[in-house]
């Protein structure tokens, strides 16, 4: 089974797609794939599909969606493999689970590369770290599950993935700063800070890139913009860490 989540949703079994075109079965498959080999309970699936508006016919309708998914699986399986669709999407006590661990998964590859990149960064090897973290980020082909409708449950799972992506992006930029690529990072960092105006790590990296490029006033202005945003939106001052960076720049 080959799974792609970091962008358009694809699941191939023996080279054949098993992703349904109907929205709700697509949601169910996405949730089962994200939690492969774990039981996803019936209440969790219902919450994902219907939220608070669960109809009386929900149990029967959910079973129909599972049957639809199993038909997709059955059509993709080779007869000589000796397994049934119920062996792939298994019924468990209280729910369902994807019983087959994906042999290829962009999420798993992203996490493996990210871990290796972080270890290289911690070992003071920015060249290796930058290359590995860049390779991990290149696996993202857009927003995760961009073509799948998402309810409460999937939205939380996808938020976790997006936070992982931002953290890896920050680590890759840190590696590039260690390599002296300050000027080359400015355009990317300015765009990211505009997109995530309350992200202190990205603002600190932008300040560092400006400062090391000889644009002290721009670095100080980035801090003031962050400070105003945090006060206006949350009523708080920037953290002591970024305030120390600001003071260090003021004192040269």
Secondary structure, 3 states (H helix, E strand, C coil): CEEECCCCCEEEECCEECCCCCHHHHHHHHHHHHCCCCCEEHHHHHHHHHCCCCCCCHHHHHHHHHHHHHHHHHHHCCHHHCCCHHHHEEEECCEEEECCCCCEEHHHHHHHHHHHHHHHHHCCCHHHHHHHHHHHHCCCCCCCCCCCCCCHHHHHHHHHHHHHHHHHHHHHHHHHHHCCCHHHHHHHHHHHHHHCCCCHHHHHHHHHHHHHCCCHHHHHHHHHHHHHHHHHHHCCCCCHHHHHHHHHHHCC
